[in-house]
Amino acid sequence: MSFEKNKFQVVKKKRLQKSEFNVECNVPIDTEVGKIFSVCHAVQVESAEILNGVINYNGNIDFCVLYSSVDGEIVTVNATCPFSSKFEDSQISVGDKVSLDCEVVDFSVESITNSNIKITCVVQQKGVIILSKDVEIIDCNDDNICLKKDDIFVSTFIGQSNEIFNIENEIAIKEPIRKVILCDSQVSIKEVESGVNFVSVAGEVINRLLYLTENDRYETSYITENFKEEVELDGVTKDSIAEAKAFVKKNQVKCEVAEQEKGVIIKINVPIDIKVCAYEEKPISVVKDIYSTNADLAISTESFDMTRQLNSDYFETKIDGTLSLGDDKPRVDKILFIAGTNLQISNAYVKDGEVFVEGVAKANVVYLNDEENSNQSVTVEVPFVVSDKSSVTCENPELSVFAVLYDVDVVVKKGRDLYFDGKLKVQVGYDCNEISAVINNVSVQSEGVERDCEIELVYAKKDMDAWDIAKKFKVREEMLMIQNPEVAFPLQEDTNIILFYQKTK
């Protein structure tokens, strides 16, 4: 009596432990700083090296610092700060795949010189290891072994890929301008679909322009450009489930101004980096139950956990809030412009069929104070909770949230009350963890006793099916049904069953 062992693979996402670390960055400047109005930041992981027990990775923090010079000129400087860090976990192995994320959760301006602004950032790192785990199962072709098989659906990892492409935007301004003060680009994913050996990603690039006209007015424009890009990935089918992240490579964004007869044309070239992962659900035939007609078997099972990737949800919503200036702050006589915005997601969960996202939106407002005849700045922080219907079908899913803040406006009333409103584009991804078990080992515990009769009347209880009865009395299920053609299974009542045994030598 021999048992054959086989294997199949499942995918398991293991969340890496969140942690924080400091990064010191130097932003070079060529004019003397009078006052810093805002510091905007974005982080992207660029590359990772996976070793046994550790992930070493490199990334960039892109800064946009807006300040006034000692001469009163508004100046914007963009800079990139490279950094490196690592994750340590005993389950990390060479050959694993990872998905890593970082964000700046706090920062402070440490010092300002004539050539440099020193900024210390608190960076939070998080991510998942994408593990492909082997699960062992058994099979047997012995005539004395009876098997009940069933198909279970398992989730497997197909692979990951990325692609960098450019989105070009253009806006016509029908009046002369002195300069573009700020050009900020963000990307939002709306839809992810699988094709044959590719993943299609659709979304929007949102550009914000802040510029100064020849009449010394500060103006803001938002330009939105839709995109749909195909990222090649072998093995993907139309039935695959894919997830995607998109990042703006902000240190490579180009903003060019071309003068026209009546105004200017501003062209913006935005490099987008899209990273995709794809998964597949497929049926695997496994032994659900087993017994022998001439022996007692010892059966052991193995539990395994896997992660099912579900389709993402996307929704748009509004947020608003207020801030009252303290007496120590100069009053607001005129809002000049919003210097920059930052967004931080603090929590996300599913409850009663809805997905809830919590966070804080921040807007740096530059305003004029008449008493001092000076430009001042204040940061408006707006905590928010937004929600929308959720498509998730499992309990306690793991959520991944990516959000874009845009169309931000701030107005003032009575010189001290600031009213904020803005819009959010939110993408929510879901991971569902499941635990199952399979028979992975069978051995003969003891040889069966030879039967001392050729026919037997046995008692079977209500609701027992043919398999249950055959297993209990160690006969083949098909023989039981042939010998009792008048009996319907499962039993509707307690029933006597006739068994005719074959003689064994």
C-alpha positions in Angstrom: 0.0 0.0 0.0 1.8 3.1 -1.2 0.8 6.7 -1.1 1.9 9.3 -3.6 2.8 12.8 -2.4 2.3 15.9 -4.6 2.5 19.7 -4.0 0.7 22.8 -5.0 1.5 26.5 -4.3 -0.5 29.3 -2.7 0.3 32.9 -2.2 0.6 34.5 1.2 1.1 38.2 1.9 2.9 38.9 5.2 2.8 42.4 6.4 6.2 43.8 7.5 6.3 45.6 10.8 5.9 49.3 10.5 8.7 51.5 11.8 10.1 55.0 11.7 13.5 56.5 11.0 15.0 59.9 10.5 16.4 61.2 7.2 18.5 64.4 7.1 18.1 66.2 3.8 19.9 69.3 2.4 17.9 71.4 -0.1 20.4 73.7 -2.1 19.3 77.3 -2.6 20.9 80.2 -4.4 19.0 83.1 -2.7 18.9 84.2 0.9 15.8 83.0 2.6 13.5 85.5 4.3 10.7 83.2 5.3 9.7 79.6 4.5 6.0 79.3 3.6 5.7 75.6 2.9 7.5 72.3 2.5 5.8 69.6 0.4 7.2 66.1 0.2 6.7 62.8 -1.6 8.5 59.5 -1.1 9.1 56.7 -3.5 10.9 53.4 -3.1 13.2 52.9 -6.1 14.9 49.5 -5.6 15.2 46.6 -3.2 17.6 43.8 -2.5 16.1 40.7 -0.9 18.4 38.5 1.2 17.7 35.9 3.8 16.2 37.7 6.8 16.6 41.2 5.5 15.4 43.6 2.7 17.8 46.4 1.9 16.2 49.2 -0.2 16.8 52.7 -1.6 14.4 55.5 -2.1 14.0 59.2 -2.7 12.2 62.0 -0.9 11.2 64.7 -3.4 10.8 68.2 -1.8 9.1 71.3 -3.0 10.1 74.2 -0.8 8.4 77.6 -1.3 9.8 80.6 0.5 10.3 84.4 0.2 13.8 85.8 -0.3 15.0 88.7 1.8 14.0 91.0 -1.1 10.4 89.8 -0.9 10.5 87.6 -4.0 8.5 84.3 -3.9 10.9 81.4 -4.7 10.3 77.7 -5.3 13.0 75.1 -5.1 12.7 71.4 -5.9 15.2 68.9 -4.6 15.6 65.1 -4.3 17.0 63.5 -1.2 18.1 59.9 -1.6 18.0 57.6 1.4 18.4 53.9 2.3 16.8 51.7 4.9 16.0 48.0 5.6 13.4 45.6 7.0 14.4 42.6 9.1 12.2 39.5 9.4 13.1 35.9 9.8 10.6 34.9 7.1 12.3 36.9 4.4 14.1 34.7 1.9 16.0 35.2 -1.3 13.6 34.9 -4.2 10.6 36.5 -2.3 8.8 39.4 -3.9 8.0 42.6 -1.9 5.8 45.7 -2.1 7.2 48.5 0.0 5.8 52.0 0.9 7.2 55.0 2.7 5.8 58.3 3.7 6.9 61.4 5.6 4.9 61.6 8.8 6.7 64.7 10.2 9.5 67.0 9.4 11.4 70.0 10.8 13.5 72.7 9.3 16.8 72.4 11.2 18.8 75.3 9.8 18.9 77.8 6.9 22.1 79.2 5.4 22.7 81.2 2.2 23.2 78.0 0.3 21.2 75.3 2.0 18.0 74.4 3.9 18.5 71.5 6.2 15.4 69.4 6.8 15.0 66.4 9.1 12.2 64.0 8.1 10.5 61.3 10.1 9.8 58.5 7.5 7.5 55.7 8.2 8.2 52.4 6.3 5.7 49.6 5.7 5.2 46.8 3.2 4.4 43.2 2.5 6.4 40.1 1.6 4.7 38.1 -1.2 5.4 34.5 -0.4 4.7 31.5 -2.6 4.2 28.5 -0.2 4.2 24.8 -1.1 1.4 22.7 0.3 1.8 18.9 0.4 -1.0 16.6 -0.5 -1.4 12.8 -1.0 -2.9 10.5 -3.6 -3.2 6.7 -4.0 -4.1 4.2 -6.7 -4.4 1.1 -4.4 -7.6 -0.9 -5.0 -8.2 -1.2 -1.3 -8.0 2.5 -0.7 -11.1 4.6 -1.1 -10.7 8.3 -1.8 -13.2 11.2 -1.8 -11.8 14.1 -3.8 -12.9 17.7 -4.0 -11.8 20.8 -5.8 -10.6 23.7 -3.7 -9.8 27.1 -5.1 -6.4 28.5 -4.2 -4.8 31.8 -4.9 -1.4 31.9 -6.6 1.1 34.6 -7.4 1.7 35.2 -11.1 4.3 37.9 -10.9 5.0 41.7 -10.8 6.2 44.2 -13.2 6.5 48.0 -13.6 6.6 50.5 -16.4 7.5 54.2 -16.6 5.7 56.4 -19.1 5.1 60.1 -19.7 1.9 62.1 -19.6 2.0 65.5 -21.4 -0.4 68.3 -20.3 -0.9 71.7 -21.9 -2.7 74.8 -20.7 -3.3 78.1 -22.4 -3.3 81.2 -20.2 -4.8 84.2 -22.0 -2.6 86.8 -20.2 1.1 87.4 -19.7 2.6 85.9 -16.6 5.7 86.8 -14.6 6.6 83.4 -13.5 5.4 79.9 -12.6 5.8 79.6 -8.8 4.7 76.0 -8.3 4.0 73.0 -10.5 2.9 70.0 -8.6 1.8 66.7 -10.1 -0.1 63.8 -8.6 -1.5 60.5 -10.0 -4.7 58.6 -9.1 -5.6 55.1 -10.2 -9.3 54.5 -11.1 -9.4 51.0 -12.6 -7.2 47.9 -13.0 -8.1 45.2 -15.5 -6.3 42.0 -16.5 -5.7 41.0 -20.2 -3.7 38.4 -21.9 -0.1 38.9 -20.7 -0.7 42.4 -19.6 -2.4 44.5 -16.9 -4.4 47.6 -18.0 -4.2 50.6 -15.6 -6.5 53.6 -16.0 -6.3 56.8 -14.0 -5.7 60.5 -13.9 -2.7 62.8 -13.6 -3.6 66.0 -11.7 -1.4 69.0 -12.1 -1.6 72.1 -10.0 -0.1 75.4 -11.3 0.5 78.4 -9.2 1.6 81.4 -11.1 2.0 85.2 -10.8 0.5 87.4 -13.5 1.9 90.7 -14.8 -0.7 92.4 -12.7 0.8 90.8 -9.6 -2.1 88.4 -9.0 -1.5 84.9 -7.8 -3.6 82.4 -9.7 -4.1 78.6 -9.4 -5.1 76.2 -12.1 -5.7 72.5 -12.0 -5.2 70.4 -15.1 -6.4 66.8 -15.3 -5.3 64.3 -17.9 -6.7 60.8 -18.2 -4.5 57.9 -19.1 -4.8 54.1 -19.8 -1.6 52.2 -19.9 -0.8 48.5 -20.4 1.9 47.0 -18.3 3.3 43.7 -19.8 3.3 40.7 -17.4 3.6 37.1 -18.7 1.1 34.6 -17.4 -1.7 37.1 -16.8 -5.2 36.1 -18.2 -8.5 37.9 -18.3 -9.5 36.0 -15.2 -6.5 37.2 -13.1 -6.8 39.7 -10.3 -4.3 42.5 -10.4 -3.3 45.4 -8.1 -1.5 48.5 -9.2 0.3 51.5 -7.6 1.3 54.6 -9.4 3.8 57.3 -8.5 4.9 60.6 -10.0 8.7 60.8 -10.4 8.6 64.4 -9.2 12.3 65.0 -9.7 11.8 64.5 -13.5 8.7 66.6 -14.0 9.3 69.3 -16.6 7.3 72.5 -16.8 8.0 74.8 -19.9 6.5 78.2 -20.6 6.1 79.4 -24.2 5.1 83.0 -24.7 2.2 83.6 -27.2 0.9 86.8 -28.7 -1.9 87.0 -26.0 -0.6 85.1 -23.1 1.4 81.9 -22.7 1.2 78.1 -23.3 2.5 76.0 -20.3 3.5 72.4 -21.2 3.9 69.9 -18.4 5.7 66.5 -18.9 5.0 64.1 -16.0 6.8 60.7 -15.7 4.6 58.1 -14.1 5.9 54.8 -12.6 3.3 52.1 -12.4 3.9 48.9 -10.4 1.6 45.9 -10.8 1.2 42.5 -9.2 -1.1 39.8 -10.5 -2.7 36.8 -8.9 -4.7 33.8 -10.1 -7.4 31.7 -8.5 -7.5 28.1 -9.8 -9.0 24.8 -8.7 -6.8 22.1 -7.1 -8.1 18.5 -6.7 -7.3 17.3 -3.2 -8.3 14.2 -1.1 -11.0 15.3 1.2 -11.4 11.9 3.0 -9.8 8.5 2.8 -10.2 5.0 4.2 -9.0 1.4 3.5 -11.3 -1.6 3.1 -8.8 -3.9 4.8 -6.8 -1.8 7.2 -7.0 1.0 9.8 -5.3 4.2 8.6 -3.6 6.9 10.6 -4.4 10.3 8.9 -2.8 13.6 9.5 -3.7 17.0 8.1 -1.8 20.2 7.5 -3.3 23.7 7.8 -2.2 26.4 5.5 -3.0 30.1 5.1 -3.2 32.0 1.9 -4.2 35.5 0.7 -6.9 36.3 -1.7 -6.5 39.5 -3.7 -9.8 41.3 -4.4 -10.6 44.0 -6.8 -10.0 47.6 -5.6 -12.6 50.2 -4.8 -12.3 53.8 -6.1 -14.4 56.8 -5.0 -14.3 60.6 -4.9 -15.4 62.7 -2.0 -15.2 66.2 -0.4 -13.7 67.2 2.9 -13.9 70.5 4.8 -12.9 72.1 8.0 -12.1 75.3 9.9 -9.2 76.9 11.7 -9.3 79.9 14.0 -6.0 81.8 14.3 -4.7 82.4 17.8 -4.1 85.9 19.1 -0.4 85.4 18.6 -0.8 85.1 14.9 -1.2 88.2 12.6 -4.7 88.6 11.3 -5.5 87.6 7.7 -6.3 90.7 5.6 -6.0 88.9 2.2 -5.2 85.3 1.3 -2.6 85.5 -1.5 -2.3 81.8 -2.4 -2.1 78.2 -1.1 1.5 77.3 -1.1 1.3 73.6 -0.9 -0.7 70.7 0.5 0.2 67.4 2.2 -2.0 64.4 3.0 -1.6 61.6 5.5 -3.8 58.5 5.9 -3.9 57.3 9.5 -6.5 54.5 9.5 -8.9 52.5 7.2 -11.5 49.8 8.0 -14.6 48.2 6.7 -17.9 48.3 8.7 -21.5 47.4 7.7 -20.7 47.2 4.0 -18.8 50.6 3.9 -15.1 51.4 3.8 -14.0 54.2 6.1 -10.8 56.2 5.6 -9.4 58.5 8.2 -6.6 61.0 7.9 -5.4 64.6 8.0 -5.2 67.1 5.1 -2.9 70.0 5.4 -2.8 73.3 3.4 -0.1 75.9 3.8 -1.8 79.3 3.3 0.1 82.5 2.5 -1.6 85.7 3.4 -1.1 89.4 3.7 -1.2 91.3 7.0 -1.9 95.0 6.5 -0.7 96.1 9.9 2.8 94.7 9.4 2.6 95.0 5.6 4.1 91.5 5.4 3.4 88.1 4.0 2.6 85.5 6.6 1.8 81.8 6.5 -0.2 79.3 8.5 -0.8 75.6 8.1 -4.5 74.6 8.1 -4.9 71.0 9.3 -8.2 69.2 8.7 -8.9 65.8 10.2 -11.3 63.8 8.2 -13.3 60.6 8.0 -14.8 59.7 4.6 -16.6 56.6 3.5 -18.2 54.8 0.6 -19.7 51.5 -0.3 -17.3 48.6 -0.2 -17.2 45.6 -2.5 -15.2 43.4 -0.1 -16.8 40.1 0.7 -14.6 38.7 3.5 -14.3 39.4 7.2 -11.4 41.4 8.6 -9.7 42.3 5.3 -6.3 44.0 5.2 -6.6 47.4 3.5 -4.2 49.5 1.4 -5.2 53.1 0.8 -3.8 55.6 -1.7 -5.4 59.0 -1.8 -4.9 62.3 -3.8 -5.9 65.7 -2.4 -6.8 68.3 -5.0 -9.0 71.4 -5.7 -8.1 72.8 -2.4 -9.5 76.2 -1.4 -9.3 78.3 1.7 -11.3 81.4 2.5 -11.2 83.8 5.5 -13.9 85.4 7.5 -13.4 88.1 10.1 -9.7 88.0 9.6 -9.2 84.9 11.9 -11.5 82.1 10.8 -10.2 80.0 7.9 -12.5 77.7 6.0 -11.0 74.8 4.1 -12.5 72.6 1.5 -11.0 70.1 -0.9 -11.6 66.9 -2.8 -10.2 63.4 -2.4 -9.7 60.7 -5.0 -9.4 57.4 -3.0 -8.2 54.0 -4.1 -8.7 51.1 -1.6 -7.2 47.6 -2.1 -8.2 44.6 -0.1 -6.4 41.4 1.0 -8.4 38.6 2.5 -6.5 36.0 4.5 -7.9 32.4 4.6 -7.0 29.3 6.5 -7.7 25.8 5.1 -6.4 22.3 5.7 -5.6 19.2 3.6 -4.7 15.6 4.2 -0.9 15.5 3.8 0.1 12.1 5.3 -1.5 8.6 5.6 0.0 5.5 7.1 -1.3 2.0 8.0 -2.1 1.8 11.7 -3.1 -1.8 11.8 -4.2 -4.5 9.3 -7.9 -5.2 9.1 -9.5 -8.3 10.6 -10.7 -10.8 8.0 -14.5 -11.0 7.9 -16.1 -14.2 9.2 -19.3 -13.8 7.2 -20.4 -13.2 3.7 -23.5 -11.2 4.4 -24.4 -8.7 7.1 -27.3 -6.5 8.0 -26.0 -3.2 9.4 -27.8 -0.3 11.1 -27.4 3.2 9.7 -28.7 6.4 11.2 -30.7 9.1 9.5 -28.8 11.7 7.4 -25.9 9.4 6.8 -24.8 9.3 3.1 -23.3 6.4 1.2 -19.7 7.5 1.8 -20.3 7.7 5.6 -21.8 4.2 5.8 -19.1 2.6 3.4 -16.3 4.2 5.4 -17.8 3.0 8.8 -18.1 -0.6 7.6 -15.0 -0.6 5.3 -16.6 -1.4 2.0 -16.5 0.4 -1.3 -19.1 3.1 -1.8 -20.1 1.9 -5.2 -20.5 -1.7 -4.0 -22.8 -0.4 -1.2 -25.0 1.4 -3.6 -25.2 -1.5 -6.1 -26.2 -3.9 -3.3 -28.9 -1.5 -2.0 -30.5 0.1 -5.1 -33.8 0.8 -3.3 -32.1 3.0 -0.7 -31.9 6.8 -1.2 -28.9 8.7 0.2 -28.6 10.6 2.4 -30.9 8.5 4.6 -34.3 10.0 5.4 -34.7 7.8 8.4 -32.8 5.1 10.4 -32.3 2.2 8.0 -31.0 -1.4 7.9 -28.5 -1.8 5.1 -27.5 -5.2 3.6 -23.8 -5.8 2.9 -22.5 -8.7 0.8 -18.8 -9.2 1.4 -16.3 -10.5 -1.1 -14.2 -13.4 0.1 -10.5 -12.6 0.5 -7.8 -15.2 0.5 
